[in-house]
Amino acid sequence: MKKIGVLTSGGDSPGMNAAIRAIVRKGISMNIEVYGIYHGYTGLIEGTIRQLDLGSVGDIIHRGGTILRTSRSDAFKTEEGRQAALAQLRKFGIEGLVVIGGDGSSRGAQKLFELGISTVTIPGTIDNDIPGTEMTLGFDTAVNTVIEAIDKIRDTAASHDRISVIEVMGRHSGNIAVWAGLAGGAESIVIPEVDFNIEEITDKLEETNKRGKKHSTIIVAEGVCSGAKVVEMIKERTGLDTRVTVLGHMQRGGSPSATDRLLGSRWGAKAVELLASGEPVGKMLGLRANRLVANGFDLLHSEKPAVNLELYELSNSISI
Ligand code: F6P
């Protein structure tokens, strides 16, 4: 294989730049030309494609976001869009592609593979909700960002004797809520994977309040309902002074953690090695027991990514 392309798609995540850097540098070291496709599948359809040299990925390993930009493309979901993308790949002579993104991006990659393009995906999303991997690129940084926010909110909540409800991202997944909730010492965690029981939360609040503990932290995953809604319910049932903080997009930004830089570098280099074999390849990279794995696209449809309920239970049992 002489020419490969790389694109980032869907919500950006910290570590994407480390992956792009590794792809470009590994590719060049193996005499492969690497092309950057800008703005995800939209750029692939429109042909916003440029060759990347060593210097183009200098000074980016520590940066959040993606130097290739990203998008969520509706056009690529159509046959017409995919044929336009295929035509661009042929025009540039690109024989293999690395797609860095979440589950929607991986489904897009599968379509390209079915059209005859060798494609390898890197699971890039803060949500940690891709089948076949224990960890996604950006999740570790996002969890650390949330913990930092929880710590700060706790300082002021403790000073004012308040209940803090913190709404975190994760679309349909409770992973960020569970990991950050446990690590941040939250009293309750509300996630889509477990039935929401407001009485359990308010009973606990009233009990701890009676015991003299006047401030508490409740983490709500956006996939359940808004943090504001939970505040309303708590106030209605307990009358306690309760405030909401929606962390929003700050969870997607920031300098990647060491874990995400390492993962991005390892997956980036591995993707190039797989494509370089010259055989037709359609794989989703992942991590199992700290080893890189390459799964087939069938996993996207057969395995549901699970939230770590052990961590959820542990948090419940020690936040009394
Ligand atoms: O997929 C990552 C993610 O940050 C989700 O956690 C969130 O629900 C979604 O993207 C928000 O997407 P956007 O801000 O791009 O609309």
Residues whose N, C-alpha, C, O or C-beta is under 5 A from the ligand:
A	BS01	F6P	G11 T125 I126 D127 M169 G170 R171
